[in-house]
Amino acid sequence: MTRRRTLLRAGAGSLALAGLGGCAVLAPPLDTAALRQAGSAPGLPLRAELDAVPFVPQTPLHCGPAALATALGHAGLPADVAALGEGVFLPARGGSLAVEMLGAARRAGAVATRLPGRLPDLLTSVAAGQPVVMLLNLGLDWLPQWHYAVLVGYDRPQELAWLRSGTQRRAEFSFATLERTWARGGRWALTLLPPEQLSATATEADALQAALGFERAAPPARAAVAYASFLARWPGRLVAQLGLGNARLAGGDAAGAAQAFAAAAQQHDSAIAWINLAHAQLALGKRAAARDAAQQALRRTAEAEPVWRSQAQAVFDRAQGAKNPP
């Protein structure tokens, strides 16, 4: 029986080694293969490394908080890894969920922006001075070993990447290994930046979602900065214009809010923009201007946006009857 068990174990080991040998001859993942092609990613430097990114070694099971603290520290938003752990570590799961990571980053003052699921975009972020928090699966699809790490450098000719990972300040991965472990993790990656900065590679949709999420956790004045940064790259986007106005109004800047709402109303002829402009004008004590904006809102609801009719009527009535506007 003992000999049989030994043989079975040896057989299993042989199978495992055969599997590893097979992995060694697998074709490279798509992004890694594409980066080898002449002329691919022409604007991407051959090498970049962010040596100044702090190193926060993880304690057992706390790779998520350590990765957050690393990226936040580089963004000028130092955070205590133990405090982050209390907010994101879920003992029942033995780790940190992505949604908890996003929330903790926003509460710490960072705009957390999801990145496209392509390796060249991550390398471009690093080249732009923005380290990238990555979720890796260091195990197998059927036996995952989840791990958060921070991409801080790469070398295209050598196909090497360097990460702040676990207890290693400069963990080295080949492009192929990094892409495979990242793909097994769902290609989840994000940048953590102060609201004055925008992610170098995020799509418009992801950048807008990042600003909206930041607004829910940040002081109004900081949320306004995030929306202003977004609009500097993608001007005239209605949702961001409304977000900017709402954040300014919530922060006590009624004049700035009126400016944002007026731009949105004039550009988009949107009922909700006219309604919000009327509220901002009332906050400034400008009854006539508020009434004019409310009338425009009523016109718009009659033409095409009936869903806002009751709100338009309510602010019009306020503008008509207010003797001492707030």
C-alpha positions as CSV (number, residue, x, y, z in Angstrom):
1,M,0.0,0.0,0.0
2,T,2.8,2.3,0.9
3,R,4.5,1.6,-2.4
4,R,1.3,2.2,-4.3
5,R,0.8,5.5,-2.7
6,T,4.3,6.5,-3.6
7,L,3.8,5.6,-7.2
8,L,0.5,7.5,-7.3
9,R,2.2,10.5,-5.9
10,A,5.0,10.3,-8.4
11,G,2.5,10.0,-11.2
12,A,0.7,13.1,-10.0
13,G,4.0,14.9,-9.9
14,S,4.8,13.8,-13.4
15,L,1.5,15.0,-14.6
16,A,2.0,18.3,-12.8
17,L,5.5,18.7,-14.4
18,A,4.0,17.8,-17.8
19,G,1.5,20.5,-17.3
20,L,4.1,23.1,-16.4
21,G,6.1,22.0,-19.4
22,G,3.1,22.6,-21.6
23,C,2.7,26.1,-20.2
24,A,6.2,26.9,-21.2
25,V,5.4,26.5,-24.9
26,L,2.1,28.3,-24.9
27,A,1.7,31.1,-27.3
28,P,2.0,34.5,-25.5
29,P,-1.2,36.3,-24.5
30,L,-2.7,38.6,-27.0
31,D,-1.4,41.9,-25.6
32,T,2.1,40.6,-25.0
33,A,2.2,39.3,-28.6
34,A,0.9,42.6,-30.0
35,L,3.6,44.5,-28.1
36,R,6.2,42.5,-30.0
37,Q,5.0,43.7,-33.4
38,A,6.9,46.5,-35.1
39,G,5.1,49.8,-34.8
40,S,2.8,48.7,-32.0
41,A,2.0,51.3,-29.3
42,P,4.2,53.8,-31.1
43,G,3.8,56.5,-28.3
44,L,4.8,54.1,-25.5
45,P,8.4,54.5,-24.3
46,L,10.6,51.5,-24.3
47,R,11.2,51.7,-20.6
48,A,9.7,53.4,-17.6
49,E,9.9,52.9,-13.8
50,L,8.5,54.9,-11.0
51,D,11.2,54.4,-8.4
52,A,9.6,57.0,-6.0
53,V,6.5,55.0,-5.5
54,P,6.5,54.1,-1.8
55,F,6.8,50.5,-0.7
56,V,4.3,49.3,1.8
57,P,4.9,45.6,2.6
58,Q,1.8,43.7,3.3
59,T,1.0,41.8,6.5
60,P,-0.7,38.4,6.1
61,L,-3.9,38.6,4.1
62,H,-3.7,42.4,3.7
63,C,-2.3,42.8,0.2
64,G,-5.4,44.9,-0.7
65,P,-4.7,47.6,2.0
66,A,-1.0,47.5,1.3
67,A,-1.6,48.1,-2.5
68,L,-4.0,51.0,-1.6
69,A,-1.5,52.6,0.7
70,T,1.2,52.3,-1.9
71,A,-0.8,54.0,-4.6
72,L,-2.3,56.6,-2.3
73,G,1.1,57.5,-0.9
74,H,2.3,58.2,-4.5
75,A,-0.7,60.4,-5.1
76,G,0.1,62.6,-2.1
77,L,-2.6,61.0,0.0
78,P,-0.8,59.0,2.7
79,A,-3.0,56.5,4.4
80,D,-2.5,54.2,7.3
81,V,-2.5,50.6,6.1
82,A,-4.0,49.3,9.3
83,A,-6.9,51.8,9.1
84,L,-7.4,50.8,5.4
85,G,-7.5,47.2,6.4
86,E,-10.3,47.8,8.9
87,G,-12.3,49.3,6.0
88,V,-11.7,46.8,3.3
89,F,-10.6,43.5,4.8
90,L,-13.4,40.9,5.0
91,P,-12.5,38.2,7.4
92,A,-15.2,35.8,6.1
93,R,-13.6,36.0,2.6
94,G,-10.0,36.2,3.8
95,G,-9.4,39.3,1.6
96,S,-10.7,42.5,0.1
97,L,-13.4,42.8,-2.6
98,A,-12.8,45.2,-5.4
99,V,-15.9,47.3,-4.5
100,E,-14.4,47.8,-1.0
101,M,-11.1,48.9,-2.5
102,L,-12.9,51.5,-4.6
103,G,-14.8,52.9,-1.6
104,A,-11.7,53.0,0.6
105,A,-9.7,54.9,-2.0
106,R,-12.4,57.5,-2.5
107,R,-12.8,58.0,1.3
108,A,-9.0,58.6,1.4
109,G,-9.4,61.4,-1.1
110,A,-8.5,59.7,-4.4
111,V,-10.4,59.4,-7.6
112,A,-10.3,55.7,-8.3
113,T,-10.6,55.1,-12.0
114,R,-11.0,51.7,-13.7
115,L,-8.6,51.2,-16.7
116,P,-9.3,49.4,-20.0
117,G,-8.4,45.8,-19.8
118,R,-5.3,46.0,-22.1
119,L,-1.7,45.7,-21.0
120,P,-0.5,48.6,-23.2
121,D,-2.9,50.9,-21.4
122,L,-1.4,49.9,-18.0
123,L,2.1,50.5,-19.3
124,T,1.1,53.9,-20.7
125,S,-0.3,54.8,-17.3
126,V,3.1,54.0,-15.7
127,A,4.9,56.0,-18.4
128,A,2.7,58.9,-17.5
129,G,3.7,58.7,-13.9
130,Q,0.7,56.9,-12.7
131,P,1.2,53.5,-10.9
132,V,-1.6,51.0,-11.4
133,V,-3.3,48.8,-8.8
134,M,-3.9,45.4,-10.3
135,L,-5.9,42.3,-9.2
136,L,-4.0,39.2,-10.0
137,N,-4.9,35.5,-9.7
138,L,-1.6,33.8,-8.9
139,G,-3.3,30.4,-8.7
140,L,-5.5,28.6,-11.2
141,D,-9.0,29.4,-12.6
142,W,-10.4,26.6,-10.5
143,L,-8.2,27.2,-7.5
144,P,-7.7,31.0,-7.4
145,Q,-5.1,32.8,-5.3
146,W,-6.2,36.5,-5.4
147,H,-3.6,39.1,-4.9
148,Y,-3.4,42.9,-5.2
149,A,-0.2,44.5,-6.4
150,V,1.0,47.8,-7.9
151,L,2.6,48.1,-11.3
152,V,5.4,50.6,-11.2
153,G,7.7,49.9,-14.1
154,Y,8.4,47.9,-17.3
155,D,11.0,47.2,-20.0
156,R,9.5,46.5,-23.4
157,P,12.6,45.0,-25.1
158,Q,13.1,42.6,-22.2
159,E,9.3,42.1,-21.8
160,L,9.6,42.6,-18.0
161,A,7.4,44.4,-15.5
162,W,8.0,45.4,-11.9
163,L,5.5,45.6,-9.2
164,R,5.2,46.5,-5.5
165,S,3.9,43.1,-4.4
166,G,3.5,41.5,-1.0
167,T,6.8,41.7,0.8
168,Q,8.8,42.5,-2.4
169,R,9.6,46.0,-3.3
170,R,10.4,45.2,-6.9
171,A,8.8,41.9,-7.9
172,E,9.7,41.0,-11.4
173,F,7.2,39.5,-13.9
174,S,7.5,38.7,-17.5
175,F,4.9,40.4,-19.6
176,A,3.3,37.0,-20.5
177,T,3.1,35.9,-16.8
178,L,1.7,39.3,-15.7
179,E,-0.9,39.3,-18.5
180,R,-2.0,35.7,-17.7
181,T,-2.3,36.3,-14.0
182,W,-4.1,39.6,-14.6
183,A,-6.5,38.0,-17.1
184,R,-7.3,35.3,-14.6
185,G,-8.2,38.1,-12.2
186,G,-10.6,39.6,-14.7
187,R,-8.3,42.3,-16.0
188,W,-9.2,44.6,-13.1
189,A,-6.9,47.6,-12.7
190,L,-7.2,51.1,-11.5
191,T,-5.4,54.3,-10.9
192,L,-5.7,56.3,-7.7
193,L,-5.2,60.1,-8.3
194,P,-6.0,63.4,-6.6
195,P,-9.0,65.1,-8.3
196,E,-6.8,67.6,-10.0
197,Q,-5.4,64.8,-12.2
198,L,-7.1,62.5,-14.8
199,S,-6.1,59.0,-15.6
200,A,-3.9,58.9,-18.6
201,T,-5.6,56.0,-20.3
202,A,-9.2,55.8,-18.9
203,T,-12.1,55.9,-21.3
204,E,-14.5,58.8,-21.1
205,A,-17.2,56.5,-19.6
206,D,-14.8,55.1,-16.9
207,A,-13.5,58.6,-16.1
208,L,-17.1,59.8,-15.6
209,Q,-18.0,56.8,-13.4
210,A,-14.9,57.6,-11.4
211,A,-16.0,61.2,-10.8
212,L,-19.5,60.2,-9.9
213,G,-18.2,57.6,-7.4
214,F,-15.8,60.2,-6.0
215,E,-18.7,62.7,-5.5
216,R,-20.5,60.2,-3.2
217,A,-17.5,60.0,-0.8
218,A,-15.7,63.3,-1.1
219,P,-16.4,66.8,0.3
220,P,-18.3,68.9,-2.3
221,A,-15.4,71.2,-3.0
222,R,-13.2,68.2,-3.9
223,A,-15.9,66.6,-6.0
224,A,-16.2,69.9,-7.9
225,V,-12.5,69.7,-8.7
226,A,-12.9,66.2,-10.1
227,Y,-15.7,67.3,-12.4
228,A,-13.8,70.3,-13.5
229,S,-10.8,68.0,-14.4
230,F,-13.1,65.7,-16.4
231,L,-14.7,68.6,-18.3
232,A,-11.2,70.0,-19.2
233,R,-10.6,66.8,-21.2
234,W,-14.2,66.2,-22.3
235,P,-15.9,69.6,-22.4
236,G,-19.7,70.0,-22.6
237,R,-20.7,66.6,-21.2
238,L,-24.1,67.2,-19.6
239,V,-23.8,64.8,-16.7
240,A,-20.5,66.2,-15.7
241,Q,-21.7,69.8,-16.0
242,L,-24.7,68.9,-13.7
243,G,-22.3,67.2,-11.3
244,L,-20.1,70.2,-11.2
245,G,-23.0,72.5,-10.5
246,N,-24.4,70.3,-7.8
247,A,-21.1,69.9,-6.1
248,R,-20.5,73.7,-6.1
249,L,-24.0,74.4,-4.8
250,A,-23.6,71.8,-2.0
251,G,-20.3,73.4,-1.1
252,G,-21.8,76.9,-0.8
253,D,-20.6,78.2,-4.2
254,A,-24.0,79.3,-5.6
255,A,-22.4,81.6,-8.2
256,G,-20.1,78.8,-9.5
257,A,-23.1,76.5,-9.6
258,A,-25.1,79.0,-11.6
259,Q,-22.3,79.3,-14.0
260,A,-22.1,75.5,-14.5
261,F,-25.9,75.1,-14.8
262,A,-26.1,78.0,-17.3
263,A,-23.5,76.4,-19.5
264,A,-25.3,73.1,-19.5
265,A,-28.7,74.7,-20.1
266,Q,-27.6,76.8,-23.0
267,Q,-25.6,74.0,-24.6
268,H,-28.1,71.2,-24.2
269,D,-31.4,72.9,-23.6
270,S,-32.0,70.4,-20.8
271,A,-35.0,70.7,-18.5
272,I,-33.0,69.5,-15.4
273,A,-30.2,72.0,-16.2
274,W,-32.8,74.8,-16.4
275,I,-34.4,73.6,-13.1
276,N,-31.0,73.5,-11.3
277,L,-30.1,76.9,-12.7
278,A,-33.3,78.3,-11.2
279,H,-32.4,76.9,-7.8
280,A,-29.0,78.4,-8.0
281,Q,-30.4,81.8,-8.9
282,L,-32.7,81.6,-6.0
283,A,-29.8,80.8,-3.7
284,L,-28.2,84.0,-5.0
285,G,-31.3,86.0,-4.4
286,K,-32.0,86.6,-8.1
287,R,-35.7,86.0,-8.4
288,A,-36.1,87.3,-11.9
289,A,-33.3,85.2,-13.3
290,A,-34.7,82.2,-11.4
291,R,-38.1,82.7,-12.9
292,D,-36.7,83.0,-16.4
293,A,-34.8,79.7,-15.9
294,A,-37.9,78.0,-14.5
295,Q,-40.0,79.2,-17.5
296,Q,-37.4,77.7,-19.8
297,A,-37.7,74.4,-17.8
298,L,-41.5,74.5,-18.2
299,R,-41.1,75.1,-21.9
300,R,-38.7,72.2,-22.2
301,T,-41.0,69.8,-20.3
302,A,-43.9,70.7,-22.5
303,E,-41.8,70.0,-25.6
304,A,-39.9,66.9,-24.9
305,E,-39.1,66.1,-21.2
306,P,-42.4,65.7,-19.3
307,V,-40.8,63.7,-16.6
308,W,-39.4,67.0,-15.1
309,R,-42.8,68.8,-15.2
310,S,-43.5,68.8,-11.5
311,Q,-40.0,69.9,-10.5
312,A,-40.1,72.7,-13.0
313,Q,-43.4,73.9,-11.8
314,A,-42.3,73.7,-8.1
315,V,-39.2,75.9,-8.7
316,F,-41.3,78.3,-10.9
317,D,-43.8,78.7,-8.0
318,R,-40.9,79.4,-5.6
319,A,-39.5,82.0,-7.9
320,Q,-42.9,83.6,-8.3
321,G,-43.8,83.7,-4.7
322,A,-40.4,84.0,-2.9
323,K,-40.1,87.4,-1.2
324,N,-36.8,86.6,0.5
325,P,-35.1,84.0,-1.6
326,P,-32.8,81.7,0.3
